[in-house]
Amino acid sequence: MQTIEEKIKEFTETVRPYLQRDGGDFEFVKFEDGIVFVKMLGACSGCSSSSTTIDYIEDMMCEEIPGVISVKEI
């Protein structure tokens, strides 16, 4: 049985190619108290649309991974 962190890492690998197409990326930093902390990289770092990207990732992650309640950018 996978841990929540393993599920999060697997999820990031499915989303990553979509961000990389536009020169962006993100990485999983840690999972703590139901919150997934990520770091935006490449074109996503400092992009004015990165908050929308985080919201999208959060919606999908909360739906697919029980125990995840939020995604925050570090």
Predicted model as a PDB file, atoms N, CA, C, CB and O in Angstrom, pLDDT in the B-factor column:
MODEL        1                                                                  
ATOM      1  N   MET A   1       0.835  -1.187   0.000  1.00 84.00           N  
ATOM      2  CA  MET A   1       0.000   0.000   0.000  1.00 84.00           C  
ATOM      3  C   MET A   1       0.884   1.257   0.000  1.00 84.00           C  
ATOM      4  CB  MET A   1      -0.952  -0.006   1.223  1.00 84.00           C  
ATOM      5  O   MET A   1       1.846   1.358   0.762  1.00 84.00           O  
ATOM      6  N   GLN A   2       0.537   2.194  -0.861  1.00 88.00           N  
ATOM      7  CA  GLN A   2       1.335   3.423  -0.978  1.00 88.00           C  
ATOM      8  C   GLN A   2       1.055   4.386   0.163  1.00 88.00           C  
ATOM      9  CB  GLN A   2       1.056   4.112  -2.309  1.00 88.00           C  
ATOM     10  O   GLN A   2      -0.072   4.482   0.650  1.00 88.00           O  
ATOM     11  N   THR A   3       2.084   5.093   0.580  1.00 93.00           N  
ATOM     12  CA  THR A   3       1.901   6.160   1.554  1.00 93.00           C  
ATOM     13  C   THR A   3       1.368   7.391   0.815  1.00 93.00           C  
ATOM     14  CB  THR A   3       3.244   6.481   2.308  1.00 93.00           C  
ATOM     15  O   THR A   3       1.398   7.448  -0.414  1.00 93.00           O  
ATOM     16  N   ILE A   4       0.892   8.354   1.563  1.00 95.00           N  
ATOM     17  CA  ILE A   4       0.399   9.594   0.947  1.00 95.00           C  
ATOM     18  C   ILE A   4       1.531  10.279   0.180  1.00 95.00           C  
ATOM     19  CB  ILE A   4      -0.183  10.555   2.026  1.00 95.00           C  
ATOM     20  O   ILE A   4       1.314  10.782  -0.922  1.00 95.00           O  
ATOM     21  N   GLU A   5       2.722  10.300   0.747  1.00 95.00           N  
ATOM     22  CA  GLU A   5       3.855  10.938   0.065  1.00 95.00           C  
ATOM     23  C   GLU A   5       4.177  10.243  -1.253  1.00 95.00           C  
ATOM     24  CB  GLU A   5       5.091  10.934   0.968  1.00 95.00           C  
ATOM     25  O   GLU A   5       4.506  10.908  -2.235  1.00 95.00           O  
ATOM     26  N   GLU A   6       4.087   8.923  -1.289  1.00 95.00           N  
ATOM     27  CA  GLU A   6       4.322   8.194  -2.534  1.00 95.00           C  
ATOM     28  C   GLU A   6       3.261   8.540  -3.582  1.00 95.00           C  
ATOM     29  CB  GLU A   6       4.332   6.679  -2.272  1.00 95.00           C  
ATOM     30  O   GLU A   6       3.570   8.697  -4.763  1.00 95.00           O  
ATOM     31  N   LYS A   7       2.014   8.657  -3.136  1.00 96.00           N  
ATOM     32  CA  LYS A   7       0.932   9.034  -4.047  1.00 96.00           C  
ATOM     33  C   LYS A   7       1.141  10.449  -4.584  1.00 96.00           C  
ATOM     34  CB  LYS A   7      -0.430   8.933  -3.336  1.00 96.00           C  
ATOM     35  O   LYS A   7       0.884  10.715  -5.758  1.00 96.00           O  
ATOM     36  N   ILE A   8       1.608  11.353  -3.726  1.00 97.00           N  
ATOM     37  CA  ILE A   8       1.871  12.732  -4.135  1.00 97.00           C  
ATOM     38  C   ILE A   8       2.986  12.752  -5.188  1.00 97.00           C  
ATOM     39  CB  ILE A   8       2.258  13.609  -2.906  1.00 97.00           C  
ATOM     40  O   ILE A   8       2.865  13.425  -6.211  1.00 97.00           O  
ATOM     41  N   LYS A   9       4.049  12.026  -4.935  1.00 95.00           N  
ATOM     42  CA  LYS A   9       5.171  11.980  -5.884  1.00 95.00           C  
ATOM     43  C   LYS A   9       4.733  11.394  -7.225  1.00 95.00           C  
ATOM     44  CB  LYS A   9       6.333  11.152  -5.303  1.00 95.00           C  
ATOM     45  O   LYS A   9       5.147  11.874  -8.281  1.00 95.00           O  
ATOM     46  N   GLU A  10       3.908  10.370  -7.182  1.00 95.00           N  
ATOM     47  CA  GLU A  10       3.386   9.773  -8.415  1.00 95.00           C  
ATOM     48  C   GLU A  10       2.505  10.781  -9.168  1.00 95.00           C  
ATOM     49  CB  GLU A  10       2.579   8.486  -8.095  1.00 95.00           C  
ATOM     50  O   GLU A  10       2.576  10.890 -10.392  1.00 95.00           O  
ATOM     51  N   PHE A  11       1.683  11.505  -8.424  1.00 95.00           N  
ATOM     52  CA  PHE A  11       0.822  12.526  -9.026  1.00 95.00           C  
ATOM     53  C   PHE A  11       1.654  13.616  -9.694  1.00 95.00           C  
ATOM     54  CB  PHE A  11      -0.100  13.145  -7.965  1.00 95.00           C  
ATOM     55  O   PHE A  11       1.335  14.041 -10.805  1.00 95.00           O  
ATOM     56  N   THR A  12       2.716  14.073  -9.030  1.00 94.00           N  
ATOM     57  CA  THR A  12       3.533  15.150  -9.607  1.00 94.00           C  
ATOM     58  C   THR A  12       4.131  14.726 -10.940  1.00 94.00           C  
ATOM     59  CB  THR A  12       4.653  15.558  -8.636  1.00 94.00           C  
ATOM     60  O   THR A  12       4.295  15.547 -11.843  1.00 94.00           O  
ATOM     61  N   GLU A  13       4.457  13.439 -11.063  1.00 94.00           N  
ATOM     62  CA  GLU A  13       5.035  12.956 -12.322  1.00 94.00           C  
ATOM     63  C   GLU A  13       4.012  12.957 -13.460  1.00 94.00           C  
ATOM     64  CB  GLU A  13       5.596  11.548 -12.134  1.00 94.00           C  
ATOM     65  O   GLU A  13       4.391  13.050 -14.627  1.00 94.00           O  
ATOM     66  N   THR A  14       2.726  12.856 -13.134  1.00 93.00           N  
ATOM     67  CA  THR A  14       1.705  12.890 -14.184  1.00 93.00           C  
ATOM     68  C   THR A  14       1.401  14.316 -14.627  1.00 93.00           C  
ATOM     69  CB  THR A  14       0.426  12.215 -13.699  1.00 93.00           C  
ATOM     70  O   THR A  14       1.004  14.535 -15.771  1.00 93.00           O  
ATOM     71  N   VAL A  15       1.581  15.289 -13.732  1.00 92.00           N  
ATOM     72  CA  VAL A  15       1.282  16.693 -14.043  1.00 92.00           C  
ATOM     73  C   VAL A  15       2.487  17.408 -14.648  1.00 92.00           C  
ATOM     74  CB  VAL A  15       0.827  17.427 -12.782  1.00 92.00           C  
ATOM     75  O   VAL A  15       2.332  18.282 -15.501  1.00 92.00           O  
ATOM     76  N   ARG A  16       3.663  17.042 -14.211  1.00 92.00           N  
ATOM     77  CA  ARG A  16       4.911  17.707 -14.609  1.00 92.00           C  
ATOM     78  C   ARG A  16       5.059  17.917 -16.123  1.00 92.00           C  
ATOM     79  CB  ARG A  16       6.079  16.905 -14.112  1.00 92.00           C  
ATOM     80  O   ARG A  16       5.456  19.011 -16.526  1.00 92.00           O  
ATOM     81  N   PRO A  17       4.763  16.929 -16.989  1.00 93.00           N  
ATOM     82  CA  PRO A  17       4.950  17.130 -18.434  1.00 93.00           C  
ATOM     83  C   PRO A  17       4.129  18.299 -19.007  1.00 93.00           C  
ATOM     84  CB  PRO A  17       4.583  15.858 -19.168  1.00 93.00           C  
ATOM     85  O   PRO A  17       4.560  18.950 -19.959  1.00 93.00           O  
ATOM     86  N   TYR A  18       2.973  18.556 -18.439  1.00 91.00           N  
ATOM     87  CA  TYR A  18       2.133  19.657 -18.926  1.00 91.00           C  
ATOM     88  C   TYR A  18       2.773  21.012 -18.625  1.00 91.00           C  
ATOM     89  CB  TYR A  18       0.733  19.584 -18.293  1.00 91.00           C  
ATOM     90  O   TYR A  18       2.681  21.939 -19.430  1.00 91.00           O  
ATOM     91  N   LEU A  19       3.411  21.123 -17.481  1.00 92.00           N  
ATOM     92  CA  LEU A  19       4.093  22.373 -17.137  1.00 92.00           C  
ATOM     93  C   LEU A  19       5.393  22.518 -17.923  1.00 92.00           C  
ATOM     94  CB  LEU A  19       4.378  22.431 -15.628  1.00 92.00           C  
ATOM     95  O   LEU A  19       5.765  23.618 -18.331  1.00 92.00           O  
ATOM     96  N   GLN A  20       6.070  21.404 -18.127  1.00 94.00           N  
ATOM     97  CA  GLN A  20       7.341  21.438 -18.837  1.00 94.00           C  
ATOM     98  C   GLN A  20       7.173  21.834 -20.300  1.00 94.00           C  
ATOM     99  CB  GLN A  20       8.020  20.090 -18.746  1.00 94.00           C  
ATOM    100  O   GLN A  20       8.094  22.389 -20.899  1.00 94.00           O  
ATOM    101  N   ARG A  21       6.022  21.559 -20.874  1.00 94.00           N  
ATOM    102  CA  ARG A  21       5.771  21.964 -22.269  1.00 94.00           C  
ATOM    103  C   ARG A  21       5.905  23.466 -22.450  1.00 94.00           C  
ATOM    104  CB  ARG A  21       4.378  21.518 -22.712  1.00 94.00           C  
ATOM    105  O   ARG A  21       6.291  23.940 -23.519  1.00 94.00           O  
ATOM    106  N   ASP A  22       5.581  24.220 -21.387  1.00 90.00           N  
ATOM    107  CA  ASP A  22       5.645  25.676 -21.455  1.00 90.00           C  
ATOM    108  C   ASP A  22       6.871  26.237 -20.738  1.00 90.00           C  
ATOM    109  CB  ASP A  22       4.387  26.275 -20.862  1.00 90.00           C  
ATOM    110  O   ASP A  22       6.941  27.434 -20.461  1.00 90.00           O  
ATOM    111  N   GLY A  23       7.831  25.372 -20.442  1.00 93.00           N  
ATOM    112  CA  GLY A  23       9.075  25.824 -19.824  1.00 93.00           C  
ATOM    113  C   GLY A  23       9.029  25.884 -18.313  1.00 93.00           C  
ATOM    114  O   GLY A  23       9.977  26.355 -17.684  1.00 93.00           O  
ATOM    115  N   GLY A  24       7.946  25.417 -17.721  1.00 93.00           N  
ATOM    116  CA  GLY A  24       7.817  25.450 -16.269  1.00 93.00           C  
ATOM    117  C   GLY A  24       8.011  24.080 -15.653  1.00 93.00           C  
ATOM    118  O   GLY A  24       8.252  23.093 -16.348  1.00 93.00           O  
ATOM    119  N   ASP A  25       7.902  24.040 -14.346  1.00 94.00           N  
ATOM    120  CA  ASP A  25       8.017  22.783 -13.616  1.00 94.00           C  
ATOM    121  C   ASP A  25       7.663  23.065 -12.161  1.00 94.00           C  
ATOM    122  CB  ASP A  25       9.459  22.165 -13.748  1.00 94.00           C  
ATOM    123  O   ASP A  25       7.528  24.219 -11.757  1.00 94.00           O  
ATOM    124  N   PHE A  26       7.516  22.006 -11.385  1.00 93.00           N  
ATOM    125  CA  PHE A  26       7.355  22.148  -9.946  1.00 93.00           C  
ATOM    126  C   PHE A  26       7.889  20.898  -9.285  1.00 93.00           C  
ATOM    127  CB  PHE A  26       5.874  22.394  -9.560  1.00 93.00           C  
ATOM    128  O   PHE A  26       8.000  19.841  -9.906  1.00 93.00           O  
ATOM    129  N   GLU A  27       8.221  21.039  -8.004  1.00 93.00           N  
ATOM    130  CA  GLU A  27       8.704  19.875  -7.273  1.00 93.00           C  
ATOM    131  C   GLU A  27       8.012  19.789  -5.925  1.00 93.00           C  
ATOM    132  CB  GLU A  27      10.230  19.933  -7.093  1.00 93.00           C  
ATOM    133  O   GLU A  27       7.700  20.801  -5.296  1.00 93.00           O  
ATOM    134  N   PHE A  28       7.784  18.572  -5.503  1.00 95.00           N  
ATOM    135  CA  PHE A  28       7.230  18.290  -4.185  1.00 95.00           C  
ATOM    136  C   PHE A  28       8.323  18.526  -3.154  1.00 95.00           C  
ATOM    137  CB  PHE A  28       6.674  16.830  -4.097  1.00 95.00           C  
ATOM    138  O   PHE A  28       9.430  18.002  -3.279  1.00 95.00           O  
ATOM    139  N   VAL A  29       8.004  19.321  -2.129  1.00 97.00           N  
ATOM    140  CA  VAL A  29       8.979  19.614  -1.077  1.00 97.00           C  
ATOM    141  C   VAL A  29       8.686  18.787   0.172  1.00 97.00           C  
ATOM    142  CB  VAL A  29       8.971  21.117  -0.735  1.00 97.00           C  
ATOM    143  O   VAL A  29       9.562  18.088   0.682  1.00 97.00           O  
ATOM    144  N   LYS A  30       7.428  18.874   0.669  1.00 97.00           N  
ATOM    145  CA  LYS A  30       7.077  18.103   1.857  1.00 97.00           C  
ATOM    146  C   LYS A  30       5.561  18.018   1.999  1.00 97.00           C  
ATOM    147  CB  LYS A  30       7.701  18.732   3.119  1.00 97.00           C  
ATOM    148  O   LYS A  30       4.819  18.775   1.373  1.00 97.00           O  
ATOM    149  N   PHE A  31       5.119  17.086   2.830  1.00 97.00           N  
ATOM    150  CA  PHE A  31       3.715  16.921   3.171  1.00 97.00           C  
ATOM    151  C   PHE A  31       3.612  17.004   4.681  1.00 97.00           C  
ATOM    152  CB  PHE A  31       3.135  15.568   2.627  1.00 97.00           C  
ATOM    153  O   PHE A  31       4.259  16.243   5.401  1.00 97.00           O  
ATOM    154  N   GLU A  32       2.784  17.942   5.163  1.00 97.00           N  
ATOM    155  CA  GLU A  32       2.688  18.170   6.599  1.00 97.00           C  
ATOM    156  C   GLU A  32       1.276  18.592   6.972  1.00 97.00           C  
ATOM    157  CB  GLU A  32       3.701  19.232   7.049  1.00 97.00           C  
ATOM    158  O   GLU A  32       0.759  19.568   6.427  1.00 97.00           O  
ATOM    159  N   ASP A  33       0.652  17.877   7.885  1.00 97.00           N  
ATOM    160  CA  ASP A  33      -0.691  18.205   8.386  1.00 97.00           C  
ATOM    161  C   ASP A  33      -1.719  18.372   7.269  1.00 97.00           C  
ATOM    162  CB  ASP A  33      -0.635  19.476   9.210  1.00 97.00           C  
ATOM    163  O   ASP A  33      -2.567  19.262   7.333  1.00 97.00           O  
ATOM    164  N   GLY A  34      -1.647  17.530   6.259  1.00 97.00           N  
ATOM    165  CA  GLY A  34      -2.611  17.574   5.156  1.00 97.00           C  
ATOM    166  C   GLY A  34      -2.262  18.563   4.063  1.00 97.00           C  
ATOM    167  O   GLY A  34      -2.972  18.658   3.062  1.00 97.00           O  
ATOM    168  N   ILE A  35      -1.179  19.297   4.244  1.00 98.00           N  
ATOM    169  CA  ILE A  35      -0.786  20.322   3.271  1.00 98.00           C  
ATOM    170  C   ILE A  35       0.427  19.847   2.480  1.00 98.00           C  
ATOM    171  CB  ILE A  35      -0.478  21.667   3.979  1.00 98.00           C  
ATOM    172  O   ILE A  35       1.423  19.397   3.046  1.00 98.00           O  
ATOM    173  N   VAL A  36       0.319  19.957   1.165  1.00 98.00           N  
ATOM    174  CA  VAL A  36       1.428  19.621   0.271  1.00 98.00           C  
ATOM    175  C   VAL A  36       2.155  20.917  -0.060  1.00 98.00           C  
ATOM    176  CB  VAL A  36       0.925  18.895  -1.038  1.00 98.00           C  
ATOM    177  O   VAL A  36       1.543  21.870  -0.541  1.00 98.00           O  
ATOM    178  N   PHE A  37       3.437  20.955   0.193  1.00 98.00           N  
ATOM    179  CA  PHE A  37       4.251  22.123  -0.115  1.00 98.00           C  
ATOM    180  C   PHE A  37       5.047  21.842  -1.383  1.00 98.00           C  
ATOM    181  CB  PHE A  37       5.195  22.480   1.071  1.00 98.00           C  
ATOM    182  O   PHE A  37       5.735  20.826  -1.490  1.00 98.00           O  
ATOM    183  N   VAL A  38       4.942  22.758  -2.337  1.00 96.00           N  
ATOM    184  CA  VAL A  38       5.623  22.603  -3.613  1.00 96.00           C  
ATOM    185  C   VAL A  38       6.436  23.852  -3.914  1.00 96.00           C  
ATOM    186  CB  VAL A  38       4.613  22.326  -4.744  1.00 96.00           C  
ATOM    187  O   VAL A  38       6.176  24.930  -3.380  1.00 96.00           O  
ATOM    188  N   LYS A  39       7.422  23.681  -4.777  1.00 95.00           N  
ATOM    189  CA  LYS A  39       8.238  24.802  -5.241  1.00 95.00           C  
ATOM    190  C   LYS A  39       8.050  24.893  -6.748  1.00 95.00           C  
ATOM    191  CB  LYS A  39       9.762  24.623  -4.857  1.00 95.00           C  
ATOM    192  O   LYS A  39       8.242  23.911  -7.465  1.00 95.00           O  
ATOM    193  N   MET A  40       7.676  26.069  -7.222  1.00 95.00           N  
ATOM    194  CA  MET A  40       7.497  26.285  -8.647  1.00 95.00           C  
ATOM    195  C   MET A  40       8.868  26.588  -9.251  1.00 95.00           C  
ATOM    196  CB  MET A  40       6.478  27.445  -8.927  1.00 95.00           C  
ATOM    197  O   MET A  40       9.666  27.325  -8.672  1.00 95.00           O  
ATOM    198  N   LEU A  41       9.126  26.007 -10.422  1.00 95.00           N  
ATOM    199  CA  LEU A  41      10.434  26.124 -11.063  1.00 95.00           C  
ATOM    200  C   LEU A  41      10.295  26.607 -12.503  1.00 95.00           C  
ATOM    201  CB  LEU A  41      11.170  24.780 -11.027  1.00 95.00           C  
ATOM    202  O   LEU A  41       9.199  26.634 -13.062  1.00 95.00           O  
ATOM    203  N   GLY A  42      11.411  26.983 -13.080  1.00 92.00           N  
ATOM    204  CA  GLY A  42      11.427  27.396 -14.482  1.00 92.00           C  
ATOM    205  C   GLY A  42      10.492  28.568 -14.738  1.00 92.00           C  
ATOM    206  O   GLY A  42      10.436  29.512 -13.950  1.00 92.00           O  
ATOM    207  N   ALA A  43       9.762  28.502 -15.840  1.00 93.00           N  
ATOM    208  CA  ALA A  43       8.854  29.583 -16.224  1.00 93.00           C  
ATOM    209  C   ALA A  43       7.728  29.776 -15.210  1.00 93.00           C  
ATOM    210  CB  ALA A  43       8.265  29.304 -17.597  1.00 93.00           C  
ATOM    211  O   ALA A  43       7.127  30.849 -15.159  1.00 93.00           O  
ATOM    212  N   CYS A  44       7.432  28.751 -14.399  1.00 91.00           N  
ATOM    213  CA  CYS A  44       6.372  28.869 -13.395  1.00 91.00           C  
ATOM    214  C   CYS A  44       6.808  29.732 -12.208  1.00 91.00           C  
ATOM    215  CB  CYS A  44       5.957  27.482 -12.904  1.00 91.00           C  
ATOM    216  O   CYS A  44       5.971  30.320 -11.523  1.00 91.00           O  
ATOM    217  N   SER A  45       8.106  29.802 -11.971  1.00 90.00           N  
ATOM    218  CA  SER A  45       8.613  30.584 -10.850  1.00 90.00           C  
ATOM    219  C   SER A  45       8.423  32.067 -11.143  1.00 90.00           C  
ATOM    220  CB  SER A  45      10.106  30.263 -10.579  1.00 90.00           C  
ATOM    221  O   SER A  45       9.019  32.610 -12.074  1.00 90.00           O  
ATOM    222  N   GLY A  46       7.601  32.702 -10.352  1.00 86.00           N  
ATOM    223  CA  GLY A  46       7.354  34.128 -10.521  1.00 86.00           C  
ATOM    224  C   GLY A  46       6.336  34.463 -11.593  1.00 86.00           C  
ATOM    225  O   GLY A  46       6.071  35.640 -11.836  1.00 86.00           O  
ATOM    226  N   CYS A  47       5.759  33.465 -12.238  1.00 87.00           N  
ATOM    227  CA  CYS A  47       4.759  33.706 -13.277  1.00 87.00           C  
ATOM    228  C   CYS A  47       3.475  34.226 -12.643  1.00 87.00           C  
ATOM    229  CB  CYS A  47       4.482  32.413 -14.088  1.00 87.00           C  
ATOM    230  O   CYS A  47       3.072  33.763 -11.576  1.00 87.00           O  
ATOM    231  N   SER A  48       2.839  35.179 -13.295  1.00 89.00           N  
ATOM    232  CA  SER A  48       1.604  35.750 -12.757  1.00 89.00           C  
ATOM    233  C   SER A  48       0.466  34.731 -12.723  1.00 89.00           C  
ATOM    234  CB  SER A  48       1.187  36.957 -13.581  1.00 89.00           C  
ATOM    235  O   SER A  48      -0.511  34.924 -12.000  1.00 89.00           O  
ATOM    236  N   SER A  49       0.581  33.662 -13.487  1.00 89.00           N  
ATOM    237  CA  SER A  49      -0.456  32.625 -13.505  1.00 89.00           C  
ATOM    238  C   SER A  49      -0.133  31.445 -12.589  1.00 89.00           C  
ATOM    239  CB  SER A  49      -0.654  32.123 -14.917  1.00 89.00           C  
ATOM    240  O   SER A  49      -0.874  30.462 -12.562  1.00 89.00           O  
ATOM    241  N   SER A  50       0.959  31.535 -11.845  1.00 89.00           N  
ATOM    242  CA  SER A  50       1.346  30.392 -11.014  1.00 89.00           C  
ATOM    243  C   SER A  50       0.315  30.092  -9.934  1.00 89.00           C  
ATOM    244  CB  SER A  50       2.698  30.648 -10.371  1.00 89.00           C  
ATOM    245  O   SER A  50       0.147  28.933  -9.555  1.00 89.00           O  
ATOM    246  N   SER A  51      -0.380  31.110  -9.429  1.00 90.00           N  
ATOM    247  CA  SER A  51      -1.415  30.853  -8.414  1.00 90.00           C  
ATOM    248  C   SER A  51      -2.570  30.055  -9.013  1.00 90.00           C  
ATOM    249  CB  SER A  51      -1.940  32.182  -7.821  1.00 90.00           C  
ATOM    250  O   SER A  51      -3.166  29.221  -8.331  1.00 90.00           O  
ATOM    251  N   THR A  52      -2.889  30.303 -10.278  1.00 92.00           N  
ATOM    252  CA  THR A  52      -3.924  29.529 -10.962  1.00 92.00           C  
ATOM    253  C   THR A  52      -3.454  28.093 -11.150  1.00 92.00           C  
ATOM    254  CB  THR A  52      -4.279  30.167 -12.327  1.00 92.00           C  
ATOM    255  O   THR A  52      -4.233  27.152 -10.996  1.00 92.00           O  
ATOM    256  N   THR A  53      -2.192  27.929 -11.479  1.00 92.00           N  
ATOM    257  CA  THR A  53      -1.620  26.587 -11.633  1.00 92.00           C  
ATOM    258  C   THR A  53      -1.668  25.841 -10.308  1.00 92.00           C  
ATOM    259  CB  THR A  53      -0.167  26.666 -12.151  1.00 92.00           C  
ATOM    260  O   THR A  53      -2.042  24.669 -10.273  1.00 92.00           O  
ATOM    261  N   ILE A  54      -1.294  26.503  -9.221  1.00 94.00           N  
ATOM    262  CA  ILE A  54      -1.346  25.893  -7.887  1.00 94.00           C  
ATOM    263  C   ILE A  54      -2.782  25.491  -7.558  1.00 94.00           C  
ATOM    264  CB  ILE A  54      -0.793  26.869  -6.809  1.00 94.00           C  
ATOM    265  O   ILE A  54      -3.009  24.396  -7.043  1.00 94.00           O  
ATOM    266  N   ASP A  55      -3.754  26.357  -7.846  1.00 95.00           N  
ATOM    267  CA  ASP A  55      -5.166  26.043  -7.590  1.00 95.00           C  
ATOM    268  C   ASP A  55      -5.596  24.797  -8.354  1.00 95.00           C  
ATOM    269  CB  ASP A  55      -6.062  27.231  -7.977  1.00 95.00           C  
ATOM    270  O   ASP A  55      -6.297  23.942  -7.814  1.00 95.00           O  
ATOM    271  N   TYR A  56      -5.176  24.698  -9.606  1.00 93.00           N  
ATOM    272  CA  TYR A  56      -5.508  23.543 -10.437  1.00 93.00           C  
ATOM    273  C   TYR A  56      -4.887  22.274  -9.852  1.00 93.00           C  
ATOM    274  CB  TYR A  56      -5.023  23.760 -11.888  1.00 93.00           C  
ATOM    275  O   TYR A  56      -5.557  21.247  -9.735  1.00 93.00           O  
ATOM    276  N   ILE A  57      -3.619  22.346  -9.489  1.00 95.00           N  
ATOM    277  CA  ILE A  57      -2.927  21.202  -8.894  1.00 95.00           C  
ATOM    278  C   ILE A  57      -3.622  20.808  -7.585  1.00 95.00           C  
ATOM    279  CB  ILE A  57      -1.422  21.534  -8.641  1.00 95.00           C  
ATOM    280  O   ILE A  57      -3.833  19.625  -7.319  1.00 95.00           O  
ATOM    281  N   GLU A  58      -3.971  21.799  -6.782  1.00 96.00           N  
ATOM    282  CA  GLU A  58      -4.640  21.545  -5.510  1.00 96.00           C  
ATOM    283  C   GLU A  58      -5.985  20.845  -5.715  1.00 96.00           C  
ATOM    284  CB  GLU A  58      -4.841  22.857  -4.750  1.00 96.00           C  
ATOM    285  O   GLU A  58      -6.285  19.865  -5.033  1.00 96.00           O  
ATOM    286  N   ASP A  59      -6.789  21.343  -6.646  1.00 96.00           N  
ATOM    287  CA  ASP A  59      -8.092  20.723  -6.913  1.00 96.00           C  
ATOM    288  C   ASP A  59      -7.938  19.255  -7.287  1.00 96.00           C  
ATOM    289  CB  ASP A  59      -8.822  21.472  -8.033  1.00 96.00           C  
ATOM    290  O   ASP A  59      -8.642  18.392  -6.762  1.00 96.00           O  
ATOM    291  N   MET A  60      -7.015  18.983  -8.196  1.00 95.00           N  
ATOM    292  CA  MET A  60      -6.811  17.603  -8.641  1.00 95.00           C  
ATOM    293  C   MET A  60      -6.236  16.722  -7.532  1.00 95.00           C  
ATOM    294  CB  MET A  60      -5.886  17.577  -9.851  1.00 95.00           C  
ATOM    295  O   MET A  60      -6.671  15.585  -7.348  1.00 95.00           O  
ATOM    296  N   MET A  61      -5.266  17.246  -6.800  1.00 96.00           N  
ATOM    297  CA  MET A  61      -4.610  16.457  -5.773  1.00 96.00           C  
ATOM    298  C   MET A  61      -5.574  16.134  -4.628  1.00 96.00           C  
ATOM    299  CB  MET A  61      -3.383  17.200  -5.240  1.00 96.00           C  
ATOM    300  O   MET A  61      -5.588  15.010  -4.125  1.00 96.00           O  
ATOM    301  N   CYS A  62      -6.379  17.121  -4.219  1.00 96.00           N  
ATOM    302  CA  CYS A  62      -7.337  16.897  -3.132  1.00 96.00           C  
ATOM    303  C   CYS A  62      -8.398  15.873  -3.541  1.00 96.00           C  
ATOM    304  CB  CYS A  62      -8.010  18.223  -2.726  1.00 96.00           C  
ATOM    305  O   CYS A  62      -8.881  15.102  -2.712  1.00 96.00           O  
ATOM    306  N   GLU A  63      -8.746  15.876  -4.805  1.00 96.00           N  
ATOM    307  CA  GLU A  63      -9.741  14.930  -5.310  1.00 96.00           C  
ATOM    308  C   GLU A  63      -9.181  13.511  -5.412  1.00 96.00           C  
ATOM    309  CB  GLU A  63     -10.247  15.385  -6.672  1.00 96.00           C  
ATOM    310  O   GLU A  63      -9.882  12.540  -5.128  1.00 96.00           O  
ATOM    311  N   GLU A  64      -7.932  13.399  -5.812  1.00 95.00           N  
ATOM    312  CA  GLU A  64      -7.340  12.093  -6.087  1.00 95.00           C  
ATOM    313  C   GLU A  64      -6.620  11.446  -4.902  1.00 95.00           C  
ATOM    314  CB  GLU A  64      -6.388  12.225  -7.209  1.00 95.00           C  
ATOM    315  O   GLU A  64      -6.462  10.226  -4.865  1.00 95.00           O  
ATOM    316  N   ILE A  65      -6.184  12.257  -3.933  1.00 96.00           N  
ATOM    317  CA  ILE A  65      -5.376  11.703  -2.841  1.00 96.00           C  
ATOM    318  C   ILE A  65      -6.028  12.016  -1.491  1.00 96.00           C  
ATOM    319  CB  ILE A  65      -3.930  12.269  -2.886  1.00 96.00           C  
ATOM    320  O   ILE A  65      -5.926  13.137  -0.993  1.00 96.00           O  
ATOM    321  N   PRO A  66      -6.697  11.021  -0.906  1.00 95.00           N  
ATOM    322  CA  PRO A  66      -7.283  11.239   0.415  1.00 95.00           C  
ATOM    323  C   PRO A  66      -6.216  11.645   1.424  1.00 95.00           C  
ATOM    324  CB  PRO A  66      -8.008   9.978   0.894  1.00 95.00           C  
ATOM    325  O   PRO A  66      -5.128  11.071   1.459  1.00 95.00           O  
ATOM    326  N   GLY A  67      -6.537  12.631   2.236  1.00 96.00           N  
ATOM    327  CA  GLY A  67      -5.582  13.126   3.223  1.00 96.00           C  
ATOM    328  C   GLY A  67      -4.960  14.446   2.843  1.00 96.00           C  
ATOM    329  O   GLY A  67      -4.436  15.156   3.701  1.00 96.00           O  
ATOM    330  N   VAL A  68      -5.010  14.790   1.556  1.00 97.00           N  
ATOM    331  CA  VAL A  68      -4.491  16.080   1.091  1.00 97.00           C  
ATOM    332  C   VAL A  68      -5.629  17.089   1.175  1.00 97.00           C  
ATOM    333  CB  VAL A  68      -3.917  15.984  -0.380  1.00 97.00           C  
ATOM    334  O   VAL A  68      -6.694  16.888   0.591  1.00 97.00           O  
ATOM    335  N   ILE A  69      -5.394  18.177   1.909  1.00 97.00           N  
ATOM    336  CA  ILE A  69      -6.431  19.200   2.056  1.00 97.00           C  
ATOM    337  C   ILE A  69      -6.071  20.518   1.398  1.00 97.00           C  
ATOM    338  CB  ILE A  69      -6.710  19.435   3.508  1.00 97.00           C  
ATOM    339  O   ILE A  69      -6.935  21.368   1.185  1.00 97.00           O  
ATOM    340  N   SER A  70      -4.777  20.692   1.070  1.00 98.00           N  
ATOM    341  CA  SER A  70      -4.344  21.959   0.490  1.00 98.00           C  
ATOM    342  C   SER A  70      -2.976  21.797  -0.168  1.00 98.00           C  
ATOM    343  CB  SER A  70      -4.297  23.062   1.566  1.00 98.00           C  
ATOM    344  O   SER A  70      -2.208  20.896   0.169  1.00 98.00           O  
ATOM    345  N   VAL A  71      -2.689  22.690  -1.113  1.00 97.00           N  
ATOM    346  CA  VAL A  71      -1.370  22.757  -1.743  1.00 97.00           C  
ATOM    347  C   VAL A  71      -0.880  24.198  -1.622  1.00 97.00           C  
ATOM    348  CB  VAL A  71      -1.418  22.288  -3.255  1.00 97.00           C  
ATOM    349  O   VAL A  71      -1.581  25.137  -1.998  1.00 97.00           O  
ATOM    350  N   LYS A  72       0.309  24.357  -1.102  1.00 96.00           N  
ATOM    351  CA  LYS A  72       0.890  25.683  -0.886  1.00 96.00           C  
ATOM    352  C   LYS A  72       2.245  25.771  -1.575  1.00 96.00           C  
ATOM    353  CB  LYS A  72       1.031  25.986   0.628  1.00 96.00           C  
ATOM    354  O   LYS A  72       3.005  24.804  -1.616  1.00 96.00           O  
ATOM    355  N   GLU A  73       2.527  26.945  -2.111  1.00 94.00           N  
ATOM    356  CA  GLU A  73       3.830  27.182  -2.738  1.00 94.00           C  
ATOM    357  C   GLU A  73       4.805  27.702  -1.687  1.00 94.00           C  
ATOM    358  CB  GLU A  73       3.708  28.190  -3.924  1.00 94.00           C  
ATOM    359  O   GLU A  73       4.463  28.544  -0.856  1.00 94.00           O  
ATOM    360  N   ILE A  74       6.015  27.183  -1.746  1.00 92.00           N  
ATOM    361  CA  ILE A  74       7.093  27.653  -0.844  1.00 92.00           C  
ATOM    362  C   ILE A  74       7.936  28.643  -1.620  1.00 92.00           C  
ATOM    363  CB  ILE A  74       7.982  26.453  -0.304  1.00 92.00           C  
ATOM    364  O   ILE A  74       8.905  29.181  -1.085  1.00 92.00           O  
TER     365      ILE A  74                                                      
ENDMDL                                                                          
END                                                                             
